Amino acid sequence: MLAALLGVGALLLVAATVVGLFLSRQSTLSGRVGSFSCGLRVDDGDEGAWTSGIAQYATGRLVWWRVLSLAPRPARTWSRTELTLAERIATDEVDHHGQPLVRVRCTHGAQSFQLLMTEPACAGLVSWLESGPRPVGRVI
């Protein structure tokens, strides 16, 4: 009987630790300057499922973390100089705050993917990309 209670207690302690780590990670990622909620769907020919995540502007790159993960490193990283926003598509969806969501088709080198974000986050992404240094050799 005592062994069973100790086993259940150990399992509860492990579960509480995992939940605590998850909540701490989410709070840290969401509270960073330049972070915003952002869904990701890789263009592989099919209409795949969206993966929820948090994106953040970093020096010269955009980084993206999965929401349902405990990984300390971002799942995706895109260089500012290679990231291109190809198309912005309005949707009928809204986020949990009631803000309209937009779908943005992006390319990064040979990769093609879509990001789902609020309109203000999209405006911020466009501004961030436009304010970056211009690649050498670009004619203005």
N, C-alpha and C positions, 0 to 999 in steps of 0.2 A: 504494500500500500504506500509506504513512504517512498519507495523507488519510483512508483508511478507518478506521485505528486512532484518529485524532483524532476522527472522527465518532462512533465507538462510545464512546470515552471521554467525549465531550460528552453523549451520550445517557445514559450511566450516571451522570454527575454530575447531570444534571437529574432523573433518576429518584430518586437518593439524596436530593436536596434536597426533592422532593415527599414522599417517605416520611418524612424527618426532620421536615418541617413538620406532617404528619399526626400523627405520634407525639407531638410536642411539644404540639399542640393537644389531643389526647386526654388526655394527662397533666395539662395545665393545667385542663381542664374537670372531669375526674374528681377532682382534688385540691382543688377549691374547697369551702369550708364550705357545707353545705346543698345539695350536689349528689347526685343519685342517678340510676341507670339507669332509663330510662322509654321504653317504646314508645308510638307515637302512631298512631292510625287515625282519619281523618276520617269522620264519618257522612254518607255521600252516598247512602244508600239501598242500596248494595251492601256486601257484606262485603269490603272492600278489604284490601290487604296492610298489615301493620304496618311502620312505619318506626322503626328503632332510633335512640335518642337519649339525651341526658343533660339532665335538668331541674335547675334550681337555684332556690332561694328567693331573691328579691331584695326590696328595699324596696317593698312594696305590689304586687308582681307575681311571677308564676311565668314563668320563661324556659326555652326548650327549644331545644337544638341538635341537628342531625342528626349521627349518628356519622360517616357517610361523606360528609364535606364538609371544605372548608378555609375556609369562610366565617368571618369574624371576628365577625359579629353573629348573634344567635339567629334561628332560622327561625320561631319562634312566641313570642309574649308574651301572657300573660293577666293582666288586672288582678285583684287579690285581691278587690276589692269586687264584681266582676261574675262571678267564677268560682263555679259551683255544682256540687257533686258530687251527681248525681241517683241513682246506683245503684252498688253494689259487688257484683261477681260473682266468686265463687271459681272458679278453673280447676284443671285437673289438671296444669298445667305447673309446672316449677320452673326457676329461673335456673341459671347455671353454678356457683353455690355451693350448690345444692340447696335454696334457700329457695322456698316456694310463691309463685306469682304470682297476682295478682288483677287483674281488669279493672274499671276505674272509668269509668262513663259520666258525662260532664261537659257543661255548657253554659256558654257565655260570650257573653252577648248573644244573637244569633240563631245563633251557631255551636253545633254539636253534634259532639262527638268523644269518643274513648275513649283512656284511658291504661292501659298494661300495666306493672305494677310489683310489687315484692315487698310482702308484708304489712307489714313494718316501714316501708317507704317510704310506703305508703298511710296508716298510722297517723300518720306525720310530716306528711303533706299535710293530713289532717283536723285535726290539732292546729294547724298553721300557719294554716289558714283560720279556725278557731274563735278563735284568739288575736288576730286582727286587729281593728282598730277597727270598731265597729258603724256601719252607715250611718245617717245622720241620718233621723229619722222612724220608725225601727223600734221597734215596741212590744214590750216584754219582759214 
